[in-house]
Amino acid sequence: MPETADLILDARAGLGEGAVWDSERETLYWVDINAGVVHAFDPATGEDRAFSVGEPVGTVVPRRSGGLMLAVRRGFASFNPETGAFRLVCDPDGHNPELRFNDGKCDPAGRFWAGTITGRDKPGRAGLFCLFPDLHAEQKLADVTNSNGICWRPDGRMMYYIDTPLQRVDAFDFDPETGSISNRRPVVTVPDDMGHPDGMTVDAEGKLWVAMWGGGAVHRWDPETAEHLGSIAVPASQVTSCAFGGRNLDELYITTARAGLTRKERRAQPHAGGLFKAEPGVPGVKAFAFAG
């Protein structure tokens, strides 16, 4: 495992997030949330294309039928980066102005899971939602404050989830056929001095990789034993998400943010908001696309 990730794109994003690798296009998609911008990064050329969608965008996933699916402030939306066509397809939370959608991913069956985030003074008002391929959505969790990292064990029978202020990763028994979740329990508790758990992914061995907001690192954990297995330092403190990519899924892409930094901290972290990469020594799991 390398000690430090390398800068590959000095994007200076305000709030970079939502990294996901599209194996079909060999492209890394990611977002700059408050800027309302979806990025498409081609590692082969170093080109990064940016697409404005007109409102905050929390995360992005590929779509099997073409284009992308987004979780935006108001709900779930479709987006075609080639034509610019944008359409809100479902607003499961009734466009509560106190909330916006945040991180999310697709499960093995192609359902799109994403949750909302509240203001700091309004804890517990957010939720976790699931968009089904027929474009109807269901609320899966309530009493959430900052819905963040989500991923599935490689066999698809367990879902892992982060509500950031809880300082832990929770596991749920997961039914791949129906998308139902049950038996919530904590599997990893993150020490406060490591920062705050943000985005998350899983490797081929079933171990979790957690991006640490305020912690300047991505940490690897064993969800079966709660053992801390190692970390990769990132030269930016606000680490937001991570995703395995590359042709062999053996590269770890990491997004960061400039938000929340003082002027002094920005001078000390000139590449905050950049896109970083490391070679962790273990492959990841192919990301799932939305089936609708």
MITI-592764 format. One record per residue (C-alpha): residue number from 0; residue in one letter; x, y, z. Coordinates in steps of 0.25 Angstrom, whole numbers. Each point is the difference from the previous one (the first is absolute). Layout:
BEGIN
+-----+------+-------+-------+-------+
!  nr ! rest !     u !     v !     w !
+-----+------+-------+-------+-------+
! NUM !    A !     X !     Y !     Z !
...
+-----+------+-------+-------+-------+
! end
This chain:
BEGIN
+-----+------+-------+-------+-------+
!  nr ! rest !     u !     v !     w !
+-----+------+-------+-------+-------+
!   0 !    M !     0 !     0 !     0 !
!   1 !    P !     6 !    14 !    -4 !
!   2 !    E !     2 !    10 !    11 !
!   3 !    T !    -5 !    12 !    -8 !
!   4 !    A !   -10 !     2 !   -12 !
!   5 !    D !     5 !     8 !   -12 !
!   6 !    L !    -7 !    12 !    -6 !
!   7 !    I !    -5 !    -3 !   -14 !
!   8 !    L !    -9 !    12 !    -2 !
!   9 !    D !     1 !    13 !     7 !
!  10 !    A !   -15 !     3 !    -1 !
!  11 !    R !    -1 !     9 !    12 !
!  12 !    A !   -14 !    -4 !     2 !
!  13 !    G !    -8 !     6 !    11 !
!  14 !    L !    -7 !   -13 !     4 !
!  15 !    G !     5 !   -11 !    -9 !
!  16 !    E !    -7 !   -13 !     3 !
!  17 !    G !    -7 !   -12 !    -6 !
!  18 !    A !    11 !    -8 !    -7 !
!  19 !    V !    -5 !   -11 !    -8 !
!  20 !    W !     8 !    -8 !   -11 !
!  21 !    D !    -8 !    -4 !   -13 !
!  22 !    S !     7 !   -12 !    -5 !
!  23 !    E !    -7 !     0 !   -13 !
!  24 !    R !     5 !    14 !    -4 !
!  25 !    E !    13 !    -1 !     9 !
!  26 !    T !    -4 !    13 !     5 !
!  27 !    L !     0 !     6 !    15 !
!  28 !    Y !   -12 !     8 !     3 !
!  29 !    W !    -1 !     9 !    12 !
!  30 !    V !    -7 !    13 !     4 !
!  31 !    D !     3 !    14 !     6 !
!  32 !    I !   -13 !     0 !     9 !
!  33 !    N !    -3 !    15 !     2 !
!  34 !    A !     5 !     4 !   -14 !
!  35 !    G !   -10 !    -9 !    -6 !
!  36 !    V !    10 !    -6 !    -9 !
!  37 !    V !     2 !   -15 !    -5 !
!  38 !    H !    14 !    -3 !    -4 !
!  39 !    A !     5 !   -11 !    -9 !
!  40 !    F !    15 !    -3 !     1 !
!  41 !    D !     7 !    -9 !   -10 !
!  42 !    P !    13 !    -5 !     6 !
!  43 !    A !     6 !    -4 !   -13 !
!  44 !    T !     0 !    14 !    -5 !
!  45 !    G !    -1 !     8 !    13 !
!  46 !    E !   -12 !     7 !    -6 !
!  47 !    D !   -10 !     5 !    10 !
!  48 !    R !   -14 !     4 !    -6 !
!  49 !    A !    -9 !     8 !     8 !
!  50 !    F !   -15 !     1 !    -1 !
!  51 !    S !    -9 !    10 !     7 !
!  52 !    V !   -14 !    -6 !     4 !
!  53 !    G !    -5 !    13 !     7 !
!  54 !    E !    -2 !    -4 !    14 !
!  55 !    P !     8 !    -7 !    11 !
!  56 !    V !     4 !   -14 !    -4 !
!  57 !    G !     3 !   -10 !    11 !
!  58 !    T !     5 !   -13 !    -8 !
!  59 !    V !     0 !    -6 !   -14 !
!  60 !    V !    -2 !   -14 !    -5 !
!  61 !    P !     1 !    -6 !   -14 !
!  62 !    R !   -14 !    -5 !    -6 !
!  63 !    R !    -1 !   -13 !    -8 !
!  64 !    S !    -9 !     7 !   -11 !
!  65 !    G !    10 !    11 !    -2 !
!  66 !    G !     4 !    13 !     7 !
!  67 !    L !     0 !     2 !    15 !
!  68 !    M !    -8 !     1 !    12 !
!  69 !    L !     1 !    10 !    10 !
!  70 !    A !    -4 !     3 !    14 !
!  71 !    V !    -2 !    15 !     0 !
!  72 !    R !    -6 !    10 !    10 !
!  73 !    R !   -14 !    -3 !    -3 !
!  74 !    G !     1 !   -15 !    -2 !
!  75 !    F !     4 !   -10 !   -11 !
!  76 !    A !     3 !     5 !   -14 !
!  77 !    S !     4 !    -6 !   -14 !
!  78 !    F !    11 !     7 !    -7 !
!  79 !    N !     6 !    -1 !   -14 !
!  80 !    P !    14 !     6 !     0 !
!  81 !    E !     1 !     0 !   -15 !
!  82 !    T !   -13 !     8 !    -2 !
!  83 !    G !    -2 !     7 !    13 !
!  84 !    A !   -14 !    -6 !     2 !
!  85 !    F !    -3 !     0 !    14 !
!  86 !    R !   -13 !    -5 !     7 !
!  87 !    L !    -5 !    -1 !    14 !
!  88 !    V !    -6 !   -14 !     0 !
!  89 !    C !    -4 !    -1 !    15 !
!  90 !    D !    -1 !     9 !    12 !
!  91 !    P !    -2 !   -10 !    12 !
!  92 !    D !     1 !    10 !    11 !
!  93 !    G !    -9 !    10 !    -5 !
!  94 !    H !    11 !    11 !    -3 !
!  95 !    N !     2 !     3 !    14 !
!  96 !    P !     8 !    13 !    -1 !
!  97 !    E !     8 !    -3 !    13 !
!  98 !    L !     6 !   -13 !    -7 !
!  99 !    R !     8 !    -3 !   -12 !
! 100 !    F !     4 !   -14 !    -5 !
! 101 !    N !    14 !    -4 !     3 !
! 102 !    D !     8 !   -13 !    -3 !
! 103 !    G !    -5 !   -13 !    -6 !
! 104 !    K !     3 !   -12 !    -9 !
! 105 !    C !    -7 !   -11 !    -7 !
! 106 !    D !    -2 !   -14 !     6 !
! 107 !    P !     2 !   -13 !    -8 !
! 108 !    A !   -14 !     0 !    -6 !
! 109 !    G !     2 !    14 !    -5 !
! 110 !    R !    -9 !     7 !    10 !
! 111 !    F !     6 !    14 !     3 !
! 112 !    W !     1 !     3 !    15 !
! 113 !    A !     3 !    15 !     5 !
! 114 !    G !    -3 !     7 !    13 !
! 115 !    T !    -2 !    15 !     4 !
! 116 !    I !     8 !     9 !     9 !
! 117 !    T !    -5 !    10 !    10 !
! 118 !    G !     6 !    13 !     6 !
! 119 !    R !     8 !    -2 !    12 !
! 120 !    D !   -11 !     6 !     9 !
! 121 !    K !   -10 !    -9 !    -5 !
! 122 !    P !     4 !   -15 !     3 !
! 123 !    G !    -8 !   -12 !    -3 !
! 124 !    R !    -9 !     6 !   -11 !
! 125 !    A !     7 !    -6 !   -12 !
! 126 !    G !    -2 !   -14 !    -6 !
! 127 !    L !     5 !   -11 !    -9 !
! 128 !    F !    -8 !    -3 !   -13 !
! 129 !    C !     0 !   -11 !   -11 !
! 130 !    L !    -4 !     3 !   -14 !
! 131 !    F !    -4 !   -13 !    -7 !
! 132 !    P !     1 !    -2 !   -15 !
! 133 !    D !   -14 !     3 !    -3 !
! 134 !    L !     3 !    14 !     6 !
! 135 !    H !    -8 !    -1 !    13 !
! 136 !    A !     7 !     3 !    13 !
! 137 !    E !    -1 !    -5 !    14 !
! 138 !    Q !     5 !     5 !    13 !
! 139 !    K !     9 !   -10 !     6 !
! 140 !    L !     5 !     7 !    13 !
! 141 !    A !    -5 !    13 !     8 !
! 142 !    D !     7 !     7 !    11 !
! 143 !    V !    12 !     3 !    -8 !
! 144 !    T !     9 !    12 !     1 !
! 145 !    N !    11 !    -1 !   -11 !
! 146 !    S !    -3 !   -12 !    -9 !
! 147 !    N !    14 !    -4 !    -6 !
! 148 !    G !     8 !   -12 !    -4 !
! 149 !    I !    -7 !   -12 !    -5 !
! 150 !    C !     4 !   -13 !    -6 !
! 151 !    W !    -3 !   -15 !     0 !
! 152 !    R !     8 !   -13 !     3 !
! 153 !    P !     5 !    -7 !   -12 !
! 154 !    D !   -10 !   -11 !     2 !
! 155 !    G !   -11 !    10 !     0 !
! 156 !    R !    -6 !    -5 !    13 !
! 157 !    M !     4 !    12 !     9 !
! 158 !    M !     0 !    15 !    -1 !
! 159 !    Y !     9 !    10 !     7 !
! 160 !    Y !    -4 !    14 !     3 !
! 161 !    I !     5 !    13 !     6 !
! 162 !    D !    -8 !    11 !     7 !
! 163 !    T !    12 !     8 !     3 !
! 164 !    P !    -3 !     7 !    13 !
! 165 !    L !    -1 !   -14 !     6 !
! 166 !    Q !    15 !    -3 !    -2 !
! 167 !    R !    -2 !   -14 !    -5 !
! 168 !    V !    -3 !    -9 !   -11 !
! 169 !    D !   -13 !    -8 !     2 !
! 170 !    A !    -4 !   -14 !    -7 !
! 171 !    F !   -13 !    -5 !    -5 !
! 172 !    D !    -5 !   -13 !    -4 !
! 173 !    F !    -3 !     2 !   -15 !
! 174 !    D !   -10 !    -7 !    -9 !
! 175 !    P !     5 !     1 !   -14 !
! 176 !    E !   -13 !    -4 !    -6 !
! 177 !    T !    -9 !    10 !     7 !
! 178 !    G !    10 !    11 !     5 !
! 179 !    S !    -5 !    -2 !    14 !
! 180 !    I !     9 !     3 !    12 !
! 181 !    S !     0 !    -5 !    14 !
! 182 !    N !     8 !    -3 !    13 !
! 183 !    R !     7 !    13 !     0 !
! 184 !    R !    13 !     0 !     9 !
! 185 !    P !    13 !     7 !     1 !
! 186 !    V !    12 !    -7 !    -6 !
! 187 !    V !    11 !    11 !     1 !
! 188 !    T !     1 !    11 !    10 !
! 189 !    V !     9 !    12 !    -5 !
! 190 !    P !     9 !     7 !    10 !
! 191 !    D !    -3 !    15 !     1 !
! 192 !    D !    15 !     3 !    -3 !
! 193 !    M !    -1 !    -7 !   -13 !
! 194 !    G !   -10 !    10 !    -6 !
! 195 !    H !   -14 !    -2 !    -4 !
! 196 !    P !    -4 !   -12 !    -9 !
! 197 !    D !    -5 !     5 !   -13 !
! 198 !    G !    -1 !    -8 !   -14 !
! 199 !    M !     3 !   -15 !     0 !
! 200 !    T !     3 !   -12 !    -9 !
! 201 !    V !     3 !   -14 !     1 !
! 202 !    D !    12 !    -9 !    -6 !
! 203 !    A !    -1 !   -14 !    -6 !
! 204 !    E !     4 !    -6 !    14 !
! 205 !    G !   -12 !     7 !     6 !
! 206 !    K !     8 !    10 !     8 !
! 207 !    L !    -5 !    14 !     1 !
! 208 !    W !     7 !    13 !    -4 !
! 209 !    V !    -5 !    13 !     7 !
! 210 !    A !     3 !    14 !    -4 !
! 211 !    M !     2 !     9 !    12 !
! 212 !    W !    -5 !    14 !     0 !
! 213 !    G !    10 !     8 !     8 !
! 214 !    G !     9 !   -12 !     1 !
! 215 !    G !     9 !     1 !   -12 !
! 216 !    A !    -1 !   -14 !    -3 !
! 217 !    V !    -7 !   -13 !    -5 !
! 218 !    H !    -1 !   -11 !    10 !
! 219 !    R !    -2 !   -15 !    -3 !
! 220 !    W !    -8 !    -8 !    10 !
! 221 !    D !    -4 !   -14 !     2 !
! 222 !    P !   -15 !     0 !     2 !
! 223 !    E !     0 !   -14 !     6 !
! 224 !    T !    10 !     3 !    11 !
! 225 !    A !     0 !    15 !     1 !
! 226 !    E !    15 !     0 !    -2 !
! 227 !    H !     7 !    12 !    -6 !
! 228 !    L !     8 !    -5 !   -11 !
! 229 !    G !     8 !    12 !    -5 !
! 230 !    S !    -2 !    13 !    -7 !
! 231 !    I !     4 !     9 !   -11 !
! 232 !    A !     4 !    14 !     3 !
! 233 !    V !    -6 !    11 !    -9 !
! 234 !    P !     6 !    14 !    -1 !
! 235 !    A !   -13 !     7 !     3 !
! 236 !    S !    -8 !    -1 !    13 !
! 237 !    Q !   -14 !    -1 !    -6 !
! 238 !    V !     0 !   -13 !    -6 !
! 239 !    T !   -14 !    -3 !    -5 !
! 240 !    S !    -1 !   -13 !    -9 !
! 241 !    C !     8 !   -11 !    -6 !
! 242 !    A !    -3 !   -10 !   -11 !
! 243 !    F !     8 !   -12 !    -6 !
! 244 !    G !     3 !     2 !   -15 !
! 245 !    G !     9 !    -3 !   -11 !
! 246 !    R !    -1 !   -11 !   -10 !
! 247 !    N !     3 !   -10 !    11 !
! 248 !    L !    -7 !     7 !    11 !
! 249 !    D !    14 !     1 !     7 !
! 250 !    E !     0 !    16 !     1 !
! 251 !    L !    -7 !     7 !    11 !
! 252 !    Y !    -5 !    14 !    -4 !
! 253 !    I !    -2 !    10 !    11 !
! 254 !    T !    -8 !    13 !     0 !
! 255 !    T !     3 !    12 !    10 !
! 256 !    A !    -6 !    14 !     3 !
! 257 !    R !     4 !    14 !     3 !
! 258 !    A !   -13 !     3 !     8 !
! 259 !    G !     2 !     1 !    15 !
! 260 !    L !    15 !     5 !    -1 !
! 261 !    T !     5 !    13 !     5 !
! 262 !    R !     9 !     9 !    -9 !
! 263 !    K !    12 !    -5 !     8 !
! 264 !    E !    -4 !   -15 !    -2 !
! 265 !    R !    -2 !     3 !   -15 !
! 266 !    R !    14 !     6 !    -1 !
! 267 !    A !     5 !   -13 !     7 !
! 268 !    Q !    -8 !    -9 !    -9 !
! 269 !    P !     1 !     6 !   -14 !
! 270 !    H !    -6 !   -12 !    -6 !
! 271 !    A !   -12 !    -2 !     8 !
! 272 !    G !   -12 !    -2 !    -9 !
! 273 !    G !     9 !    -9 !    -9 !
! 274 !    L !    -2 !   -14 !    -5 !
! 275 !    F !    10 !   -10 !     5 !
! 276 !    K !     4 !   -14 !    -3 !
! 277 !    A !     7 !   -11 !     7 !
! 278 !    E !     3 !   -15 !    -3 !
! 279 !    P !    -5 !    -7 !    13 !
! 280 !    G !     5 !   -14 !    -3 !
! 281 !    V !   -13 !    -6 !    -1 !
! 282 !    P !   -11 !     1 !   -11 !
! 283 !    G !   -14 !     5 !     2 !
! 284 !    V !   -14 !    -4 !    -4 !
! 285 !    K !    -6 !     5 !   -13 !
! 286 !    A !   -10 !    11 !     2 !
! 287 !    F !   -15 !    -3 !    -3 !
! 288 !    A !    -8 !     8 !   -10 !
! 289 !    F !   -14 !     5 !     1 !
! 290 !    A !    -9 !   -11 !    -6 !
! 291 !    G !   -11 !    10 !    -4 !
+-----+------+-------+-------+-------+
! end
